[in-house]
Amino acid sequence: MMSYRPYQQIMRRKSRQIGVGKVRVGGDAPITVQTMTNTPTEDAKATIEQIRRSELAGVDIVRVSCPTEESTAALAEIVREVNVPIVADIHFHYRRAIEAAQAGAACLRINPGNIGSKDRVKEVVRAARDHGCSIRIGVNAGSLEKHLLEKYGEPNPEALVESALWHADHLLQEGFDEFKISVKASDVFLAVAAYQQLAEVCDHPLHIGITEAGGKRAGTVKSAIGLGSLLWAGIGDTLRVSLSAEPEEEVSVGWEMLKSLHLRHRGVKIISCPSCARQGFDVIRTVEKLEERLAHIDQPISLSIIGCVVNGPGEALMTDIGLTGGGAGTHMVYAAGKTDHTIRSDEMVDHIVALVTAKAEVLAAEKRAAAAADDAKAQAAE
């Protein structure tokens, strides 16, 4: 994807494109952000509420575990009540995959080699075809097949890739290629190496992730290193940040990764200094308040919050709205990189929130107008 400057350009790996419900994955489609619910799927109400919180955070696709007949029975209501495609997580029982497809799942997360006989794989593929489901082959270093562990002695990149291609072959033998692949590991080195190798030997879309990454802070760092490395190299068509945290937190971290690499733009991107003795206002507390109060904004807006004039004007040149600390409790506000007006400390947060909100409303109106114009052109062409 071409970005602002040549040194910011990321050349994405070429892959075929599949559908996950209404969302396209692979090819030239935007990289999508996924998460997974942790409520009992049988509790449809709690699961729907959790998915809706993830939707507010900007999730594109949500995975739901379906280990029992009761969970697949609840899936129909869940699918009906949410606005994003649902991936049904199936591990061993082929009947759960068929039931999930019938219930409206957009994608089935399975390992075909674990489903059982060739006839059972054929039944799952038939259900996927009949109900418009795609499939994710989900290989994990912690649950590699016995024959591969015996062959390689331990989980390694070659074992993960061989497992992925072995499962893929089950689907390809049935003439089914609407699938994506993941080769996750909790070890960053292992996961990245496996994805790099897999990216070279197939053109299927890749779902990337560092599995079991840990808690909010450690898991975010670990995921940023692994997923950041892959994304920067152009590898990855959809991602999940696996944290021991609420699903919406995974979504937020995923978006921050994509925004940092200019791969997607959503919400307010805050550029702020770490603060020092030169600061003209409390940068840390100001940024905390702004992050909280601007979390609902989904239009792409850049905001710089810099404590003093050393770097403030320079950062403001690169952002939509900027704030630079000054003396005597008076600070400079920038609009589109240019000095615009000053603001007092006690009014600062409310004022910046108002400016960002107004900018978001303008962008949303422009987006609606562009969509209406496209619709009008399409109708005229008919």
PEGI-V688666 format. One record per residue. N is the residue number from 0. PSI is psi in whole degrees, -180 to 180 (none if undefined). D_FIRST is the distance of its C-alpha to the first C-alpha in Angstrom with 1 decimal. Layout:
N_PSI_D_FIRST / N_PSI_D_FIRST
//
This chain:
0_127_0.0 / 1_131_3.8 / 2_-158_6.3 / 3_-39_10.0 / 4_155_11.2 / 5_-38_10.8 / 6_-6_11.9 / 7_7_9.4 / 8_131_6.4 / 9_122_5.6 / 10_106_5.9 / 11_142_6.6 / 12_139_10.2 / 13_127_11.3 / 14_159_13.7 / 15_165_16.0 / 16_139_15.8 / 17_170_18.8 / 18_138_20.3 / 19_89_21.6 / 20_-130_23.8 / 21_-5_21.9 / 22_130_18.6 / 23_142_16.2 / 24_129_14.9 / 25_177_12.8 / 26_-132_11.2 / 27_12_8.6 / 28_149_10.4 / 29_148_9.4 / 30_129_10.7 / 31_156_14.3 / 32_128_17.0 / 33_163_20.4 / 34_-178_23.9 / 35_139_27.4 / 36_156_30.6 / 37_8_33.6 / 38_157_36.4 / 39_124_38.8 / 40_-30_37.2 / 41_-26_40.8 / 42_83_40.8 / 43_-40_38.7 / 44_-49_39.2 / 45_-38_38.0 / 46_-42_35.0 / 47_-43_34.0 / 48_-40_34.5 / 49_-40_32.2 / 50_-39_29.5 / 51_-35_29.9 / 52_-37_29.5 / 53_-35_26.2 / 54_-41_25.1 / 55_-31_26.0 / 56_-10_23.7 / 57_19_20.8 / 58_147_20.9 / 59_-37_19.3 / 60_141_21.6 / 61_134_24.9 / 62_139_26.9 / 63_129_30.7 / 64_134_33.2 / 65_73_35.7 / 66_-15_38.4 / 67_164_41.4 / 68_-33_42.7 / 69_-36_43.1 / 70_-40_39.4 / 71_-29_38.3 / 72_-36_41.0 / 73_-19_39.4 / 74_-36_35.9 / 75_-44_36.8 / 76_-41_37.6 / 77_-49_34.5 / 78_-41_32.2 / 79_-30_34.1 / 80_-2_34.0 / 81_169_30.3 / 82_6_27.2 / 83_155_24.7 / 84_146_24.8 / 85_130_27.0 / 86_125_26.8 / 87_123_30.3 / 88_110_30.9 / 89_136_33.5 / 90_-57_34.9 / 91_-37_38.0 / 92_115_39.8 / 93_-28_38.6 / 94_-36_40.5 / 95_-37_38.3 / 96_-44_35.3 / 97_-44_37.2 / 98_-39_38.4 / 99_-41_34.9 / 100_-43_33.6 / 101_-30_36.7 / 102_-6_36.1 / 103_12_32.7 / 104_142_30.2 / 105_-21_26.8 / 106_149_26.3 / 107_124_28.7 / 108_107_28.0 / 109_167_30.5 / 110_103_31.3 / 111_-34_33.0 / 112_-18_35.2 / 113_-10_36.7 / 114_-31_37.5 / 115_-139_40.6 / 116_165_42.0 / 117_-36_40.2 / 118_-36_41.8 / 119_-40_40.3 / 120_-42_36.8 / 121_-41_37.6 / 122_-41_38.7 / 123_-43_35.5 / 124_-41_33.4 / 125_-42_35.7 / 126_-41_35.3 / 127_-45_31.5 / 128_-47_31.6 / 129_-32_34.4 / 130_12_32.6 / 131_33_29.0 / 132_143_27.9 / 133_179_25.2 / 134_143_25.9 / 135_123_24.4 / 136_115_26.0 / 137_96_26.4 / 138_138_27.7 / 139_133_29.0 / 140_-26_30.6 / 141_-7_33.5 / 142_46_34.5 / 143_153_34.1 / 144_148_36.6 / 145_-40_39.9 / 146_-28_39.8 / 147_-36_36.6 / 148_-38_38.1 / 149_-37_41.2 / 150_-45_39.3 / 151_-15_37.2 / 152_-23_39.4 / 153_164_36.7 / 154_124_33.2 / 155_172_30.9 / 156_-41_27.5 / 157_-39_29.2 / 158_-43_31.2 / 159_-43_28.2 / 160_-42_26.4 / 161_-41_29.7 / 162_-46_30.3 / 163_-45_27.0 / 164_-32_27.6 / 165_-46_31.2 / 166_-41_30.4 / 167_-36_27.8 / 168_-33_30.6 / 169_-41_32.8 / 170_-41_30.4 / 171_-33_29.7 / 172_-23_33.4 / 173_8_33.7 / 174_25_31.1 / 175_120_28.7 / 176_15_25.0 / 177_65_23.6 / 178_156_22.9 / 179_166_20.5 / 180_144_21.6 / 181_147_22.0 / 182_77_23.9 / 183_152_24.7 / 184_156_27.1 / 185_-19_28.4 / 186_123_28.3 / 187_-44_24.9 / 188_-45_25.6 / 189_-46_26.5 / 190_-49_23.6 / 191_-44_20.9 / 192_-41_22.8 / 193_-45_23.3 / 194_-39_19.7 / 195_-43_18.9 / 196_-43_21.8 / 197_-39_21.0 / 198_-27_17.4 / 199_-20_19.1 / 200_1_21.8 / 201_165_20.4 / 202_18_17.7 / 203_149_18.5 / 204_146_16.1 / 205_130_16.7 / 206_119_18.0 / 207_150_18.0 / 208_152_20.6 / 209_108_23.4 / 210_152_26.4 / 211_49_29.4 / 212_-23_27.7 / 213_-163_30.6 / 214_-176_31.4 / 215_-50_29.3 / 216_-55_29.2 / 217_-41_29.4 / 218_-35_27.1 / 219_-44_24.4 / 220_-48_24.6 / 221_-44_24.7 / 222_-39_21.8 / 223_-39_19.7 / 224_-51_20.5 / 225_-54_19.9 / 226_-36_16.9 / 227_-42_15.3 / 228_-45_16.0 / 229_-47_14.4 / 230_-41_11.2 / 231_-33_10.9 / 232_2_11.6 / 233_12_8.9 / 234_129_12.0 / 235_126_12.7 / 236_-18_12.3 / 237_150_14.9 / 238_156_16.9 / 239_133_20.3 / 240_111_21.7 / 241_105_25.3 / 242_150_27.7 / 243_69_31.4 / 244_173_30.8 / 245_150_30.5 / 246_-39_27.7 / 247_-28_26.4 / 248_-39_26.1 / 249_-42_23.8 / 250_-46_21.6 / 251_-43_21.7 / 252_-41_20.8 / 253_-43_17.8 / 254_-39_16.5 / 255_-37_17.2 / 256_-49_15.2 / 257_-38_12.0 / 258_-39_12.9 / 259_-32_13.7 / 260_8_10.3 / 261_28_8.8 / 262_-30_7.2 / 263_158_9.8 / 264_120_12.6 / 265_134_16.2 / 266_-173_19.6 / 267_123_20.9 / 268_110_19.3 / 269_122_22.4 / 270_117_22.5 / 271_151_26.1 / 272_160_28.3 / 273_-9_30.4 / 274_151_33.5 / 275_-171_36.5 / 276_-15_40.0 / 277_-11_38.6 / 278_139_37.1 / 279_-7_38.6 / 280_170_38.0 / 281_93_37.4 / 282_-46_33.6 / 283_-50_33.4 / 284_-36_35.4 / 285_-45_33.7 / 286_-40_30.2 / 287_-46_31.7 / 288_-42_33.1 / 289_-41_30.0 / 290_-43_27.8 / 291_-46_30.5 / 292_-18_31.1 / 293_7_27.5 / 294_-26_26.3 / 295_-12_26.7 / 296_127_24.4 / 297_-6_21.3 / 298_145_19.9 / 299_110_17.2 / 300_136_19.5 / 301_139_19.6 / 302_125_23.1 / 303_132_24.7 / 304_101_28.1 / 305_134_29.7 / 306_-21_33.4 / 307_179_34.5 / 308_0_33.9 / 309_-53_32.9 / 310_-12_29.1 / 311_-54_29.2 / 312_-38_28.9 / 313_-43_26.1 / 314_-36_24.0 / 315_-29_25.1 / 316_-26_23.5 / 317_1_20.0 / 318_161_20.8 / 319_-43_22.0 / 320_138_25.3 / 321_152_27.0 / 322_125_30.3 / 323_130_32.1 / 324_139_35.5 / 325_-167_38.5 / 326_165_42.2 / 327_34_45.0 / 328_17_42.7 / 329_131_40.9 / 330_154_37.1 / 331_132_34.7 / 332_134_32.2 / 333_145_29.3 / 334_123_27.5 / 335_38_24.3 / 336_-4_25.2 / 337_146_28.8 / 338_136_32.0 / 339_-52_33.3 / 340_173_36.1 / 341_162_37.7 / 342_144_38.4 / 343_155_41.0 / 344_-43_40.3 / 345_-14_42.0 / 346_-6_39.9 / 347_-53_36.5 / 348_-50_34.9 / 349_-40_36.0 / 350_-46_35.0 / 351_-41_31.4 / 352_-43_31.1 / 353_-42_32.5 / 354_-45_30.1 / 355_-42_27.0 / 356_-44_28.5 / 357_-42_29.3 / 358_-41_25.7 / 359_-40_24.4 / 360_-39_27.0 / 361_-46_26.0 / 362_-41_22.3 / 363_-41_23.5 / 364_-42_25.9 / 365_-39_23.3 / 366_-42_21.1 / 367_-41_24.4 / 368_-41_25.3 / 369_-40_22.1 / 370_-40_22.5 / 371_-40_26.2 / 372_-41_25.5 / 373_-42_23.2 / 374_-42_26.0 / 375_-40_28.6 / 376_-42_26.8 / 377_-41_26.6 / 378_-38_30.3 / 379_-36_31.3 / 380_-28_29.7 / 381_none_31.8
//
